[in-house]
Amino acid sequence: MRPVAAAVLEACIVLFTAKSSCPVPLPDKSLPGILGTALEMLNSDLALGAAFCSDFTAYFTHVKTSELKCYELAEDKEEWQRREFCGSI
């Protein structure tokens, strides 16, 4: 897996599982621990975008950016996460 893809996945996990706003330290300092930064890197990596299909990459980053904005606006972030990701369970 390319470093940027790994960074995006790691940042998604960090954002939606962390109890604090402090990013989890990553072993590779070149990988972002913040979802927004990881999404920007993914959008700017043309080779990775082509490997995943540029339409998929654009859609994925759009969805994750929208989720991030909603998360940032939520007053109760834990409740938002439960409602967003566990609502059908």
KEGUZA-266182 format. One record per residue (C-alpha): residue in three letters; x, y, z. Coordinates in nm, 3 decimals, padded with zeros to 5 digits. Example, Ala and Ser with C-alpha at 12.3 -4.5 7.8 and 13.67 -1.06 7.14 Angstrom:
BEGIN
<nufi res="ALA" c1="01.230" c2="-00.450" c3="00.780"/>
<nufi res="SER" c1="01.367" c2="-00.106" c3="00.714"/>
REM end
This chain:
BEGIN
<nufi res="MET" c1="00.000" c2="00.000" c3="00.000"/>
<nufi res="ARG" c1="00.131" c2="00.345" c3="-00.084"/>
<nufi res="PRO" c1="00.218" c2="00.569" c3="00.212"/>
<nufi res="VAL" c1="-00.054" c2="00.824" c3="00.134"/>
<nufi res="ALA" c1="-00.328" c2="00.558" c3="00.123"/>
<nufi res="ALA" c1="-00.203" c2="00.421" c3="00.452"/>
<nufi res="ALA" c1="-00.202" c2="00.773" c3="00.593"/>
<nufi res="VAL" c1="-00.561" c2="00.837" c3="00.486"/>
<nufi res="LEU" c1="-00.680" c2="00.513" c3="00.643"/>
<nufi res="GLU" c1="-00.482" c2="00.577" c3="00.962"/>
<nufi res="ALA" c1="-00.612" c2="00.933" c3="00.987"/>
<nufi res="CYS" c1="-00.972" c2="00.809" c3="00.948"/>
<nufi res="ILE" c1="-00.916" c2="00.565" c3="01.232"/>
<nufi res="VAL" c1="-00.751" c2="00.831" c3="01.448"/>
<nufi res="LEU" c1="-01.026" c2="01.086" c3="01.389"/>
<nufi res="PHE" c1="-01.313" c2="00.857" c3="01.469"/>
<nufi res="THR" c1="-01.161" c2="00.662" c3="01.757"/>
<nufi res="ALA" c1="-00.950" c2="00.919" c3="01.944"/>
<nufi res="LYS" c1="-01.089" c2="01.060" c3="02.268"/>
<nufi res="SER" c1="-00.883" c2="01.378" c3="02.232"/>
<nufi res="SER" c1="-00.801" c2="01.622" c3="01.956"/>
<nufi res="CYS" c1="-00.434" c2="01.524" c3="01.975"/>
<nufi res="PRO" c1="-00.331" c2="01.314" c3="01.676"/>
<nufi res="VAL" c1="-00.187" c2="00.972" c3="01.746"/>
<nufi res="PRO" c1="00.188" c2="00.970" c3="01.675"/>
<nufi res="LEU" c1="00.274" c2="00.765" c3="01.370"/>
<nufi res="PRO" c1="00.599" c2="00.572" c3="01.333"/>
<nufi res="ASP" c1="00.670" c2="00.729" c3="00.993"/>
<nufi res="LYS" c1="00.696" c2="01.106" c3="01.048"/>
<nufi res="SER" c1="00.622" c2="01.173" c3="00.679"/>
<nufi res="LEU" c1="00.267" c2="01.038" c3="00.716"/>
<nufi res="PRO" c1="00.002" c2="01.277" c3="00.846"/>
<nufi res="GLY" c1="-00.194" c2="01.188" c3="01.157"/>
<nufi res="ILE" c1="-00.471" c2="01.433" c3="01.072"/>
<nufi res="LEU" c1="-00.752" c2="01.339" c3="00.835"/>
<nufi res="GLY" c1="-00.768" c2="01.674" c3="00.655"/>
<nufi res="THR" c1="-00.396" c2="01.667" c3="00.579"/>
<nufi res="ALA" c1="-00.413" c2="01.305" c3="00.463"/>
<nufi res="LEU" c1="-00.701" c2="01.389" c3="00.228"/>
<nufi res="GLU" c1="-00.509" c2="01.683" c3="00.083"/>
<nufi res="MET" c1="-00.211" c2="01.453" c3="00.022"/>
<nufi res="LEU" c1="-00.434" c2="01.194" c3="-00.142"/>
<nufi res="ASN" c1="-00.588" c2="01.456" c3="-00.370"/>
<nufi res="SER" c1="-00.247" c2="01.584" c3="-00.475"/>
<nufi res="ASP" c1="-00.095" c2="01.238" c3="-00.545"/>
<nufi res="LEU" c1="-00.179" c2="01.194" c3="-00.913"/>
<nufi res="ALA" c1="-00.023" c2="00.848" c3="-00.940"/>
<nufi res="LEU" c1="-00.220" c2="00.716" c3="-00.643"/>
<nufi res="GLY" c1="-00.536" c2="00.885" c3="-00.772"/>
<nufi res="ALA" c1="-00.492" c2="00.713" c3="-01.106"/>
<nufi res="ALA" c1="-00.422" c2="00.378" c3="-00.939"/>
<nufi res="PHE" c1="-00.747" c2="00.400" c3="-00.741"/>
<nufi res="CYS" c1="-00.930" c2="00.567" c3="-01.033"/>
<nufi res="SER" c1="-00.955" c2="00.943" c3="-01.020"/>
<nufi res="ASP" c1="-01.335" c2="00.933" c3="-00.991"/>
<nufi res="PHE" c1="-01.316" c2="00.707" c3="-00.686"/>
<nufi res="THR" c1="-01.046" c2="00.922" c3="-00.525"/>
<nufi res="ALA" c1="-01.251" c2="01.239" c3="-00.583"/>
<nufi res="TYR" c1="-01.565" c2="01.076" c3="-00.441"/>
<nufi res="PHE" c1="-01.382" c2="00.926" c3="-00.140"/>
<nufi res="THR" c1="-01.215" c2="01.254" c3="-00.049"/>
<nufi res="HIS" c1="-01.545" c2="01.442" c3="-00.093"/>
<nufi res="VAL" c1="-01.725" c2="01.202" c3="00.143"/>
<nufi res="LYS" c1="-01.447" c2="01.206" c3="00.404"/>
<nufi res="THR" c1="-01.416" c2="01.586" c3="00.385"/>
<nufi res="SER" c1="-01.793" c2="01.616" c3="00.440"/>
<nufi res="GLU" c1="-01.775" c2="01.378" c3="00.737"/>
<nufi res="LEU" c1="-01.484" c2="01.575" c3="00.882"/>
<nufi res="LYS" c1="-01.677" c2="01.903" c3="00.856"/>
<nufi res="CYS" c1="-01.982" c2="01.752" c3="01.025"/>
<nufi res="TYR" c1="-01.762" c2="01.602" c3="01.298"/>
<nufi res="GLU" c1="-01.592" c2="01.937" c3="01.359"/>
<nufi res="LEU" c1="-01.931" c2="02.113" c3="01.386"/>
<nufi res="ALA" c1="-02.080" c2="01.856" c3="01.624"/>
<nufi res="GLU" c1="-02.116" c2="01.972" c3="01.983"/>
<nufi res="ASP" c1="-02.114" c2="01.615" c3="02.116"/>
<nufi res="LYS" c1="-01.858" c2="01.438" c3="01.901"/>
<nufi res="GLU" c1="-01.910" c2="01.095" c3="02.057"/>
<nufi res="GLU" c1="-02.286" c2="01.114" c3="01.999"/>
<nufi res="TRP" c1="-02.225" c2="01.223" c3="01.639"/>
<nufi res="GLN" c1="-01.996" c2="00.923" c3="01.586"/>
<nufi res="ARG" c1="-02.251" c2="00.682" c3="01.730"/>
<nufi res="ARG" c1="-02.531" c2="00.830" c3="01.521"/>
<nufi res="GLU" c1="-02.321" c2="00.846" c3="01.201"/>
<nufi res="PHE" c1="-02.147" c2="00.510" c3="01.215"/>
<nufi res="CYS" c1="-02.359" c2="00.292" c3="01.444"/>
<nufi res="GLY" c1="-02.709" c2="00.419" c3="01.374"/>
<nufi res="SER" c1="-02.820" c2="00.102" c3="01.201"/>
<nufi res="ILE" c1="-02.680" c2="-00.136" c3="01.462"/>
REM end
